[in-house]
Amino acid sequence: MPWFEDPLDFLTSIEAMARESRSLDSLSEDDATAQVFRLARGSEQPGPVDLPWLDIDKAFLVAVNERAGDDVVVALDYRTDPTDPRVLASDFWTQPGPCSWREVAPTFSALVAAFDL
């Protein structure tokens, strides 16, 4: 993700991923914060939540900022496929204004293949 300016901490357990993903709930409770981070709960919207927004009902965080306040995140996005989610990352740097969620890879399996894992 060339737009990242800060280091990431890749989460190594399901528990850590679940804990970090739950933080999206509190961020989305405040409307102003939800607007800045472009977070929405799809189950509460009249229509689908599309990029550059993150549907927190269908997202799971797998990497977060290493330093507090950097606001860098990588998420699995299950809106596109329940078995092979798209990979998204936050972007506060490319354009001024609120966060944009950008596609890193169209599927998790494509990301794994790109890294030859």
CNS distance restraints for C-alpha pairs under 8 A (distance, minus, plus):
assign (resid   1 and name CA) (resid  89 and name CA) 7.73 0.50 0.50
assign (resid   1 and name CA) (resid 104 and name CA) 6.84 0.50 0.50
assign (resid   3 and name CA) (resid  91 and name CA) 6.85 0.50 0.50
assign (resid   3 and name CA) (resid  93 and name CA) 6.52 0.50 0.50
assign (resid   3 and name CA) (resid  94 and name CA) 6.57 0.50 0.50
assign (resid   4 and name CA) (resid  72 and name CA) 7.12 0.50 0.50
assign (resid   4 and name CA) (resid  91 and name CA) 7.24 0.50 0.50
assign (resid   4 and name CA) (resid  93 and name CA) 7.60 0.50 0.50
assign (resid   6 and name CA) (resid  65 and name CA) 7.14 0.50 0.50
assign (resid   6 and name CA) (resid  66 and name CA) 7.67 0.50 0.50
assign (resid   6 and name CA) (resid  67 and name CA) 7.89 0.50 0.50
assign (resid   6 and name CA) (resid  70 and name CA) 6.51 0.50 0.50
assign (resid   6 and name CA) (resid  72 and name CA) 7.08 0.50 0.50
assign (resid   7 and name CA) (resid  65 and name CA) 6.27 0.50 0.50
assign (resid   7 and name CA) (resid  66 and name CA) 5.59 0.50 0.50
assign (resid   7 and name CA) (resid  67 and name CA) 7.45 0.50 0.50
assign (resid   8 and name CA) (resid  63 and name CA) 6.24 0.50 0.50
assign (resid   8 and name CA) (resid  64 and name CA) 5.56 0.50 0.50
assign (resid   8 and name CA) (resid  65 and name CA) 4.76 0.50 0.50
assign (resid   8 and name CA) (resid  66 and name CA) 4.95 0.50 0.50
assign (resid   8 and name CA) (resid  72 and name CA) 7.02 0.50 0.50
assign (resid   8 and name CA) (resid  73 and name CA) 7.61 0.50 0.50
assign (resid   9 and name CA) (resid  63 and name CA) 5.45 0.50 0.50
assign (resid   9 and name CA) (resid  64 and name CA) 5.34 0.50 0.50
assign (resid   9 and name CA) (resid  65 and name CA) 5.87 0.50 0.50
assign (resid   9 and name CA) (resid  66 and name CA) 4.96 0.50 0.50
assign (resid  10 and name CA) (resid  62 and name CA) 6.15 0.50 0.50
assign (resid  10 and name CA) (resid  63 and name CA) 4.19 0.50 0.50
assign (resid  10 and name CA) (resid  64 and name CA) 6.58 0.50 0.50
assign (resid  11 and name CA) (resid  16 and name CA) 6.05 0.50 0.50
assign (resid  11 and name CA) (resid  17 and name CA) 6.01 0.50 0.50
assign (resid  11 and name CA) (resid  62 and name CA) 5.50 0.50 0.50
assign (resid  11 and name CA) (resid  63 and name CA) 5.41 0.50 0.50
assign (resid  11 and name CA) (resid  64 and name CA) 7.54 0.50 0.50
assign (resid  12 and name CA) (resid  16 and name CA) 6.99 0.50 0.50
assign (resid  12 and name CA) (resid  17 and name CA) 7.70 0.50 0.50
assign (resid  13 and name CA) (resid  17 and name CA) 6.34 0.50 0.50
assign (resid  14 and name CA) (resid  18 and name CA) 6.01 0.50 0.50
assign (resid  15 and name CA) (resid  19 and name CA) 6.07 0.50 0.50
assign (resid  16 and name CA) (resid  20 and name CA) 6.13 0.50 0.50
assign (resid  17 and name CA) (resid  21 and name CA) 5.95 0.50 0.50
assign (resid  17 and name CA) (resid  60 and name CA) 6.97 0.50 0.50
assign (resid  17 and name CA) (resid  61 and name CA) 5.70 0.50 0.50
assign (resid  17 and name CA) (resid  62 and name CA) 5.70 0.50 0.50
assign (resid  17 and name CA) (resid  63 and name CA) 7.90 0.50 0.50
assign (resid  18 and name CA) (resid  22 and name CA) 6.14 0.50 0.50
assign (resid  18 and name CA) (resid  60 and name CA) 7.32 0.50 0.50
assign (resid  18 and name CA) (resid  61 and name CA) 7.56 0.50 0.50
assign (resid  19 and name CA) (resid  23 and name CA) 6.85 0.50 0.50
assign (resid  20 and name CA) (resid  24 and name CA) 7.52 0.50 0.50
assign (resid  20 and name CA) (resid  61 and name CA) 6.43 0.50 0.50
assign (resid  20 and name CA) (resid  64 and name CA) 7.90 0.50 0.50
assign (resid  21 and name CA) (resid  25 and name CA) 7.77 0.50 0.50
assign (resid  21 and name CA) (resid  59 and name CA) 7.65 0.50 0.50
assign (resid  21 and name CA) (resid  60 and name CA) 5.62 0.50 0.50
assign (resid  21 and name CA) (resid  61 and name CA) 5.21 0.50 0.50
assign (resid  22 and name CA) (resid  26 and name CA) 7.45 0.50 0.50
assign (resid  23 and name CA) (resid  27 and name CA) 6.45 0.50 0.50
assign (resid  24 and name CA) (resid  28 and name CA) 6.04 0.50 0.50
assign (resid  24 and name CA) (resid  39 and name CA) 7.74 0.50 0.50
assign (resid  24 and name CA) (resid  56 and name CA) 6.62 0.50 0.50
assign (resid  25 and name CA) (resid  29 and name CA) 6.43 0.50 0.50
assign (resid  25 and name CA) (resid  56 and name CA) 7.54 0.50 0.50
assign (resid  26 and name CA) (resid  30 and name CA) 7.47 0.50 0.50
assign (resid  27 and name CA) (resid  33 and name CA) 6.07 0.50 0.50
assign (resid  27 and name CA) (resid  34 and name CA) 6.04 0.50 0.50
assign (resid  27 and name CA) (resid  39 and name CA) 7.86 0.50 0.50
assign (resid  28 and name CA) (resid  33 and name CA) 6.62 0.50 0.50
assign (resid  28 and name CA) (resid  34 and name CA) 4.60 0.50 0.50
assign (resid  28 and name CA) (resid  39 and name CA) 5.92 0.50 0.50
assign (resid  28 and name CA) (resid  40 and name CA) 6.65 0.50 0.50
assign (resid  28 and name CA) (resid  41 and name CA) 7.82 0.50 0.50
assign (resid  29 and name CA) (resid  33 and name CA) 7.92 0.50 0.50
assign (resid  29 and name CA) (resid  34 and name CA) 7.11 0.50 0.50
assign (resid  30 and name CA) (resid  34 and name CA) 6.05 0.50 0.50
assign (resid  31 and name CA) (resid  35 and name CA) 6.15 0.50 0.50
assign (resid  32 and name CA) (resid  36 and name CA) 6.41 0.50 0.50
assign (resid  33 and name CA) (resid  37 and name CA) 6.22 0.50 0.50
assign (resid  34 and name CA) (resid  38 and name CA) 5.43 0.50 0.50
assign (resid  34 and name CA) (resid  39 and name CA) 4.91 0.50 0.50
assign (resid  34 and name CA) (resid  40 and name CA) 6.91 0.50 0.50
assign (resid  35 and name CA) (resid  39 and name CA) 6.62 0.50 0.50
assign (resid  35 and name CA) (resid  98 and name CA) 7.01 0.50 0.50
assign (resid  36 and name CA) (resid  97 and name CA) 7.72 0.50 0.50
assign (resid  36 and name CA) (resid  98 and name CA) 4.55 0.50 0.50
assign (resid  36 and name CA) (resid  99 and name CA) 6.02 0.50 0.50
assign (resid  37 and name CA) (resid  98 and name CA) 6.14 0.50 0.50
assign (resid  37 and name CA) (resid  99 and name CA) 4.99 0.50 0.50
assign (resid  37 and name CA) (resid 100 and name CA) 7.58 0.50 0.50
assign (resid  38 and name CA) (resid  52 and name CA) 7.22 0.50 0.50
assign (resid  38 and name CA) (resid  53 and name CA) 4.86 0.50 0.50
assign (resid  38 and name CA) (resid  54 and name CA) 6.29 0.50 0.50
assign (resid  38 and name CA) (resid  98 and name CA) 6.88 0.50 0.50
assign (resid  38 and name CA) (resid  99 and name CA) 6.02 0.50 0.50
assign (resid  38 and name CA) (resid 100 and name CA) 6.87 0.50 0.50
assign (resid  38 and name CA) (resid 101 and name CA) 7.83 0.50 0.50
assign (resid  39 and name CA) (resid  53 and name CA) 5.81 0.50 0.50
assign (resid  39 and name CA) (resid  54 and name CA) 5.05 0.50 0.50
assign (resid  39 and name CA) (resid  55 and name CA) 6.23 0.50 0.50
assign (resid  39 and name CA) (resid  56 and name CA) 6.50 0.50 0.50
assign (resid  40 and name CA) (resid  45 and name CA) 7.79 0.50 0.50
assign (resid  40 and name CA) (resid  49 and name CA) 7.07 0.50 0.50
assign (resid  40 and name CA) (resid  53 and name CA) 6.90 0.50 0.50
assign (resid  40 and name CA) (resid  54 and name CA) 6.18 0.50 0.50
assign (resid  40 and name CA) (resid  55 and name CA) 5.08 0.50 0.50
assign (resid  40 and name CA) (resid  56 and name CA) 6.06 0.50 0.50
assign (resid  41 and name CA) (resid  45 and name CA) 6.75 0.50 0.50
assign (resid  41 and name CA) (resid  49 and name CA) 7.95 0.50 0.50
assign (resid  41 and name CA) (resid  55 and name CA) 5.31 0.50 0.50
assign (resid  41 and name CA) (resid  56 and name CA) 5.35 0.50 0.50
assign (resid  41 and name CA) (resid  57 and name CA) 5.51 0.50 0.50
assign (resid  42 and name CA) (resid  47 and name CA) 7.63 0.50 0.50
assign (resid  42 and name CA) (resid  48 and name CA) 6.39 0.50 0.50
assign (resid  42 and name CA) (resid  49 and name CA) 5.82 0.50 0.50
assign (resid  42 and name CA) (resid  55 and name CA) 5.49 0.50 0.50
assign (resid  42 and name CA) (resid  56 and name CA) 7.24 0.50 0.50
assign (resid  42 and name CA) (resid  57 and name CA) 6.11 0.50 0.50
assign (resid  42 and name CA) (resid  58 and name CA) 7.91 0.50 0.50
assign (resid  43 and name CA) (resid  57 and name CA) 7.02 0.50 0.50
assign (resid  45 and name CA) (resid  49 and name CA) 7.43 0.50 0.50
assign (resid  49 and name CA) (resid  53 and name CA) 6.49 0.50 0.50
assign (resid  49 and name CA) (resid  54 and name CA) 7.13 0.50 0.50
assign (resid  49 and name CA) (resid  55 and name CA) 5.91 0.50 0.50
assign (resid  50 and name CA) (resid  54 and name CA) 7.24 0.50 0.50
assign (resid  50 and name CA) (resid  55 and name CA) 7.70 0.50 0.50
assign (resid  51 and name CA) (resid 100 and name CA) 7.56 0.50 0.50
assign (resid  51 and name CA) (resid 101 and name CA) 6.20 0.50 0.50
assign (resid  51 and name CA) (resid 102 and name CA) 7.32 0.50 0.50
assign (resid  52 and name CA) (resid  99 and name CA) 7.90 0.50 0.50
assign (resid  52 and name CA) (resid 100 and name CA) 4.79 0.50 0.50
assign (resid  52 and name CA) (resid 101 and name CA) 4.68 0.50 0.50
assign (resid  52 and name CA) (resid 102 and name CA) 6.60 0.50 0.50
assign (resid  53 and name CA) (resid 100 and name CA) 6.61 0.50 0.50
assign (resid  53 and name CA) (resid 101 and name CA) 5.92 0.50 0.50
assign (resid  54 and name CA) (resid  59 and name CA) 7.25 0.50 0.50
assign (resid  54 and name CA) (resid  77 and name CA) 7.95 0.50 0.50
assign (resid  54 and name CA) (resid 101 and name CA) 6.46 0.50 0.50
assign (resid  55 and name CA) (resid  59 and name CA) 6.30 0.50 0.50
assign (resid  55 and name CA) (resid  77 and name CA) 7.96 0.50 0.50
assign (resid  55 and name CA) (resid  79 and name CA) 7.86 0.50 0.50
assign (resid  56 and name CA) (resid  60 and name CA) 7.75 0.50 0.50
assign (resid  58 and name CA) (resid  77 and name CA) 6.00 0.50 0.50
assign (resid  58 and name CA) (resid  78 and name CA) 5.11 0.50 0.50
assign (resid  58 and name CA) (resid  79 and name CA) 6.00 0.50 0.50
assign (resid  59 and name CA) (resid  75 and name CA) 6.19 0.50 0.50
assign (resid  59 and name CA) (resid  76 and name CA) 5.55 0.50 0.50
assign (resid  59 and name CA) (resid  77 and name CA) 4.70 0.50 0.50
assign (resid  59 and name CA) (resid  78 and name CA) 6.07 0.50 0.50
assign (resid  59 and name CA) (resid  79 and name CA) 7.98 0.50 0.50
assign (resid  60 and name CA) (resid  75 and name CA) 5.39 0.50 0.50
assign (resid  60 and name CA) (resid  76 and name CA) 5.17 0.50 0.50
assign (resid  60 and name CA) (resid  77 and name CA) 6.80 0.50 0.50
assign (resid  61 and name CA) (resid  73 and name CA) 7.04 0.50 0.50
assign (resid  61 and name CA) (resid  74 and name CA) 5.96 0.50 0.50
assign (resid  61 and name CA) (resid  75 and name CA) 4.23 0.50 0.50
assign (resid  61 and name CA) (resid  76 and name CA) 6.29 0.50 0.50
assign (resid  62 and name CA) (resid  73 and name CA) 7.75 0.50 0.50
assign (resid  62 and name CA) (resid  74 and name CA) 5.77 0.50 0.50
assign (resid  62 and name CA) (resid  75 and name CA) 5.51 0.50 0.50
assign (resid  62 and name CA) (resid  76 and name CA) 6.99 0.50 0.50
assign (resid  63 and name CA) (resid  73 and name CA) 5.59 0.50 0.50
assign (resid  63 and name CA) (resid  74 and name CA) 4.96 0.50 0.50
assign (resid  63 and name CA) (resid  75 and name CA) 7.01 0.50 0.50
assign (resid  64 and name CA) (resid  71 and name CA) 7.55 0.50 0.50
assign (resid  64 and name CA) (resid  72 and name CA) 5.75 0.50 0.50
assign (resid  64 and name CA) (resid  73 and name CA) 4.46 0.50 0.50
assign (resid  64 and name CA) (resid  74 and name CA) 6.46 0.50 0.50
assign (resid  65 and name CA) (resid  69 and name CA) 7.64 0.50 0.50
assign (resid  65 and name CA) (resid  70 and name CA) 5.76 0.50 0.50
assign (resid  65 and name CA) (resid  71 and name CA) 5.91 0.50 0.50
assign (resid  65 and name CA) (resid  72 and name CA) 4.87 0.50 0.50
assign (resid  65 and name CA) (resid  73 and name CA) 6.25 0.50 0.50
assign (resid  66 and name CA) (resid  70 and name CA) 7.68 0.50 0.50
assign (resid  71 and name CA) (resid  90 and name CA) 7.67 0.50 0.50
assign (resid  72 and name CA) (resid  89 and name CA) 7.38 0.50 0.50
assign (resid  72 and name CA) (resid  90 and name CA) 5.82 0.50 0.50
assign (resid  72 and name CA) (resid  91 and name CA) 7.39 0.50 0.50
assign (resid  73 and name CA) (resid  89 and name CA) 5.55 0.50 0.50
assign (resid  73 and name CA) (resid  90 and name CA) 5.46 0.50 0.50
assign (resid  74 and name CA) (resid  87 and name CA) 7.12 0.50 0.50
assign (resid  74 and name CA) (resid  88 and name CA) 5.71 0.50 0.50
assign (resid  74 and name CA) (resid  89 and name CA) 4.35 0.50 0.50
assign (resid  74 and name CA) (resid  90 and name CA) 6.70 0.50 0.50
assign (resid  75 and name CA) (resid  87 and name CA) 5.86 0.50 0.50
assign (resid  75 and name CA) (resid  88 and name CA) 5.22 0.50 0.50
assign (resid  75 and name CA) (resid  89 and name CA) 6.14 0.50 0.50
assign (resid  76 and name CA) (resid  85 and name CA) 5.70 0.50 0.50
assign (resid  76 and name CA) (resid  86 and name CA) 5.85 0.50 0.50
assign (resid  76 and name CA) (resid  87 and name CA) 4.81 0.50 0.50
assign (resid  76 and name CA) (resid  88 and name CA) 6.31 0.50 0.50
assign (resid  76 and name CA) (resid 108 and name CA) 7.53 0.50 0.50
assign (resid  77 and name CA) (resid  85 and name CA) 5.23 0.50 0.50
assign (resid  77 and name CA) (resid  86 and name CA) 5.06 0.50 0.50
assign (resid  77 and name CA) (resid  87 and name CA) 5.94 0.50 0.50
assign (resid  77 and name CA) (resid  88 and name CA) 6.62 0.50 0.50
assign (resid  78 and name CA) (resid  82 and name CA) 5.20 0.50 0.50
assign (resid  78 and name CA) (resid  83 and name CA) 7.77 0.50 0.50
assign (resid  78 and name CA) (resid  84 and name CA) 7.57 0.50 0.50
assign (resid  78 and name CA) (resid  85 and name CA) 4.70 0.50 0.50
assign (resid  78 and name CA) (resid  86 and name CA) 6.60 0.50 0.50
assign (resid  79 and name CA) (resid  85 and name CA) 7.29 0.50 0.50
assign (resid  79 and name CA) (resid  86 and name CA) 7.87 0.50 0.50
assign (resid  80 and name CA) (resid  85 and name CA) 6.18 0.50 0.50
assign (resid  80 and name CA) (resid  86 and name CA) 6.44 0.50 0.50
assign (resid  81 and name CA) (resid  85 and name CA) 5.07 0.50 0.50
assign (resid  81 and name CA) (resid  86 and name CA) 7.29 0.50 0.50
assign (resid  84 and name CA) (resid 107 and name CA) 5.61 0.50 0.50
assign (resid  84 and name CA) (resid 108 and name CA) 5.70 0.50 0.50
assign (resid  84 and name CA) (resid 109 and name CA) 6.60 0.50 0.50
assign (resid  85 and name CA) (resid 106 and name CA) 7.66 0.50 0.50
assign (resid  85 and name CA) (resid 107 and name CA) 5.17 0.50 0.50
assign (resid  85 and name CA) (resid 108 and name CA) 5.64 0.50 0.50
assign (resid  86 and name CA) (resid 103 and name CA) 7.21 0.50 0.50
assign (resid  86 and name CA) (resid 104 and name CA) 7.86 0.50 0.50
assign (resid  86 and name CA) (resid 105 and name CA) 6.06 0.50 0.50
assign (resid  86 and name CA) (resid 106 and name CA) 4.76 0.50 0.50
assign (resid  86 and name CA) (resid 107 and name CA) 4.07 0.50 0.50
assign (resid  86 and name CA) (resid 108 and name CA) 5.78 0.50 0.50
assign (resid  87 and name CA) (resid 103 and name CA) 5.92 0.50 0.50
assign (resid  87 and name CA) (resid 104 and name CA) 5.36 0.50 0.50
assign (resid  87 and name CA) (resid 105 and name CA) 5.15 0.50 0.50
assign (resid  87 and name CA) (resid 106 and name CA) 6.41 0.50 0.50
assign (resid  87 and name CA) (resid 107 and name CA) 6.08 0.50 0.50
assign (resid  87 and name CA) (resid 108 and name CA) 6.00 0.50 0.50
assign (resid  87 and name CA) (resid 111 and name CA) 7.72 0.50 0.50
assign (resid  88 and name CA) (resid 101 and name CA) 6.16 0.50 0.50
assign (resid  88 and name CA) (resid 102 and name CA) 5.33 0.50 0.50
assign (resid  88 and name CA) (resid 103 and name CA) 4.46 0.50 0.50
assign (resid  88 and name CA) (resid 104 and name CA) 5.22 0.50 0.50
assign (resid  88 and name CA) (resid 105 and name CA) 7.16 0.50 0.50
assign (resid  89 and name CA) (resid 101 and name CA) 5.59 0.50 0.50
assign (resid  89 and name CA) (resid 102 and name CA) 5.42 0.50 0.50
assign (resid  89 and name CA) (resid 103 and name CA) 6.51 0.50 0.50
assign (resid  89 and name CA) (resid 104 and name CA) 6.46 0.50 0.50
assign (resid  90 and name CA) (resid  99 and name CA) 6.30 0.50 0.50
assign (resid  90 and name CA) (resid 100 and name CA) 5.91 0.50 0.50
assign (resid  90 and name CA) (resid 101 and name CA) 4.72 0.50 0.50
assign (resid  90 and name CA) (resid 102 and name CA) 6.36 0.50 0.50
assign (resid  91 and name CA) (resid  99 and name CA) 5.41 0.50 0.50
assign (resid  91 and name CA) (resid 100 and name CA) 5.10 0.50 0.50
assign (resid  91 and name CA) (resid 101 and name CA) 6.05 0.50 0.50
assign (resid  91 and name CA) (resid 102 and name CA) 6.80 0.50 0.50
assign (resid  92 and name CA) (resid  96 and name CA) 7.19 0.50 0.50
assign (resid  92 and name CA) (resid  97 and name CA) 7.36 0.50 0.50
assign (resid  92 and name CA) (resid  98 and name CA) 6.58 0.50 0.50
assign (resid  92 and name CA) (resid  99 and name CA) 4.75 0.50 0.50
assign (resid  92 and name CA) (resid 100 and name CA) 6.57 0.50 0.50
assign (resid 104 and name CA) (resid 111 and name CA) 7.87 0.50 0.50
assign (resid 105 and name CA) (resid 110 and name CA) 6.26 0.50 0.50
assign (resid 105 and name CA) (resid 111 and name CA) 5.60 0.50 0.50
assign (resid 106 and name CA) (resid 110 and name CA) 6.68 0.50 0.50
assign (resid 106 and name CA) (resid 111 and name CA) 7.90 0.50 0.50
assign (resid 107 and name CA) (resid 111 and name CA) 6.54 0.50 0.50
assign (resid 108 and name CA) (resid 112 and name CA) 6.31 0.50 0.50
assign (resid 109 and name CA) (resid 113 and name CA) 6.18 0.50 0.50
assign (resid 110 and name CA) (resid 114 and name CA) 6.07 0.50 0.50
assign (resid 111 and name CA) (resid 115 and name CA) 6.34 0.50 0.50
assign (resid 112 and name CA) (resid 116 and name CA) 6.08 0.50 0.50
assign (resid 112 and name CA) (resid 117 and name CA) 5.42 0.50 0.50
assign (resid 113 and name CA) (resid 117 and name CA) 6.25 0.50 0.50
